[in-house]
């Protein structure tokens, strides 16, 4: 999300030209929803959870699901899609950082301090709610340790 700012700068757009025009930046992705007809509980070993950037102590007790594949979902284990998203609100503080050409890592840190939830967190909420699979969100979002 914050990379959008870098793209503007790489295209030669001066920050003052886009900062005043933007209120927010929204990033979204679609993830597949587990088929209700063949949804079953699964248990991932700790090494799979760790490879996904998750703490096994927290996630080993969370019920996780996958679709086994059935006639309803044409053997895919999924039926339909849902959105995950992140929204960067361009507050005065963040606008100033952009104008000062601060690194995106700093802008990201400040956005988190101001309450921004990132794409990966939105995806993990969908997994926690049993809507999609860990494998699915690993395909659509970057696996990262929580910053």
Secondary structure in CASP SS format (residue, H / E / C, confidence):
PFRMAT SS
TARGET T0000
AUTHOR 0000-0000-0000
METHOD secondary structure of the structure
MODEL  1
X C 1.00
X C 1.00
X H 1.00
X H 1.00
X H 1.00
X H 1.00
X H 1.00
X H 1.00
X H 1.00
X H 1.00
X C 1.00
X C 1.00
X C 1.00
X C 1.00
X H 1.00
X H 1.00
X H 1.00
X H 1.00
X H 1.00
X C 1.00
X C 1.00
X C 1.00
X C 1.00
X E 1.00
X E 1.00
X E 1.00
X E 1.00
X E 1.00
X E 1.00
X E 1.00
X E 1.00
X E 1.00
X E 1.00
X E 1.00
X C 1.00
X C 1.00
X C 1.00
X C 1.00
X E 1.00
X E 1.00
X E 1.00
X E 1.00
X C 1.00
X C 1.00
X C 1.00
X H 1.00
X H 1.00
X H 1.00
X H 1.00
X H 1.00
X H 1.00
X C 1.00
X C 1.00
X C 1.00
X C 1.00
X H 1.00
X H 1.00
X H 1.00
X H 1.00
X C 1.00
X C 1.00
X C 1.00
X C 1.00
X E 1.00
X E 1.00
X E 1.00
X E 1.00
X C 1.00
X C 1.00
X C 1.00
X C 1.00
X C 1.00
X C 1.00
X C 1.00
X C 1.00
X C 1.00
X C 1.00
X E 1.00
X E 1.00
X E 1.00
X E 1.00
X E 1.00
X E 1.00
X E 1.00
X E 1.00
X E 1.00
X E 1.00
X E 1.00
X E 1.00
X C 1.00
X C 1.00
X H 1.00
X H 1.00
X H 1.00
X H 1.00
X H 1.00
X H 1.00
X H 1.00
X H 1.00
X C 1.00
X C 1.00
X C 1.00
X C 1.00
X H 1.00
X H 1.00
X H 1.00
X H 1.00
X H 1.00
X H 1.00
X H 1.00
X H 1.00
X H 1.00
X H 1.00
X C 1.00
X C 1.00
X C 1.00
X C 1.00
X C 1.00
X H 1.00
X H 1.00
X H 1.00
X H 1.00
X H 1.00
X H 1.00
X H 1.00
X H 1.00
X H 1.00
X H 1.00
X C 1.00
X C 1.00
X C 1.00
X C 1.00
X C 1.00
X H 1.00
X H 1.00
X H 1.00
X H 1.00
X H 1.00
X H 1.00
X H 1.00
X C 1.00
X C 1.00
X C 1.00
X C 1.00
X C 1.00
X C 1.00
X C 1.00
END
